[in-house]
């Protein structure tokens, strides 16, 4: 695939085709590193690793658990 370098403000940029974005689960705001290697420009990304629910629950302790929230009186057919 071929594209052009374009000037954007005081910088230059290359547009990444949507197909590459979708195939790599990328999107607006994903941090990337730009590396110059052996005459090539390489764009690398690290998507955040998924954390299991069990690991998240294990991190709950008395310092970070929130208090119960009062949502008011029952106003419908809620069953608790």
C-alpha positions in Angstrom: 0.0 0.0 0.0 1.3 3.5 -0.8 0.4 6.8 0.9 1.9 10.2 1.3 3.4 12.2 4.1 1.2 15.2 4.8 1.8 18.4 6.8 -0.5 18.9 9.8 0.2 22.1 11.7 3.9 22.1 12.7 4.1 18.3 12.2 3.9 15.7 9.5 1.7 12.6 9.5 0.8 9.5 7.6 -2.8 8.3 7.5 -3.3 4.7 8.4 -6.1 3.0 6.4 -9.2 1.9 8.3 -8.6 -1.7 7.3 -5.3 -1.8 9.2 -6.9 0.0 12.2 -9.7 -2.5 12.3 -7.4 -5.6 11.8 -5.2 -4.5 14.7 -8.0 -3.3 17.1 -6.6 0.2 17.1 -8.4 3.5 17.3 -8.3 7.2 18.3 -6.0 7.8 21.3 -4.2 4.4 21.3 -0.5 5.2 22.2 2.1 4.1 19.7 5.9 4.2 19.5 7.6 5.4 16.3 11.0 3.6 15.8 13.6 4.2 13.1 15.3 0.9 12.3 17.5 -0.1 9.4 16.2 2.6 7.1 12.6 1.8 8.0 10.0 3.7 10.1 8.1 1.3 12.4 5.0 2.1 14.3 4.5 -0.2 17.3 1.6 -0.4 19.7 0.9 -2.2 22.9 -2.8 -2.8 23.6 -3.6 -3.0 27.3 -3.8 -6.6 28.6 -7.2 -7.8 29.7 -7.5 -8.2 33.4 -9.7 -11.0 34.7 -12.6 -10.3 37.0 -11.0 -12.5 39.6 -7.8 -10.4 39.6 -9.8 -7.2 39.8 -11.8 -8.5 42.8 -8.6 -9.6 44.5 -7.4 -6.0 44.5 -10.4 -4.8 46.5 -9.5 -3.9 50.0 -10.8 -1.7 52.9 -8.9 1.3 51.5 -10.5 1.3 48.0 -14.0 -0.2 48.5 -16.8 2.3 48.1 -19.6 2.7 50.6 -23.2 1.5 49.9 -25.2 4.0 47.8 -28.8 4.8 48.7 -30.9 4.8 45.6 -34.0 5.9 47.3 -37.3 4.2 48.0 -38.7 1.5 45.7 -40.7 3.1 42.9 -41.6 0.2 40.7 -41.7 -3.6 40.7 -38.0 -4.0 41.8 -37.3 -7.3 43.6 -34.3 -7.2 45.9 
